Amino acid sequence: MMSRTGITSVTDALGAPDDLRAYQDARESGDLSVRVYCSIFFSHIQQMLDGGVRTGLGDEWCGSAS
């Protein structure tokens, strides 16, 4: 729907680790048609850091700034 209306990128301001995983899975399968900037909600930051995630994760289509 977003692609059809001309939207090329979105921001998920309250992202969770499962959201980021879903965006990455969609990217890998070729189903992601817009760029997604997933900002991990503060309550999940420690979980992401404990999992080894750092700033710069992703590519030009799907990424996260934790």
Summary of the structure (lengths in Angstrom):
residues: 66
radius of gyration: 11.9
end to end distance: 27.7
largest distance: 38.4
contacts: 158
relative contact order: 0.24
helix: 33%
strand: 27%
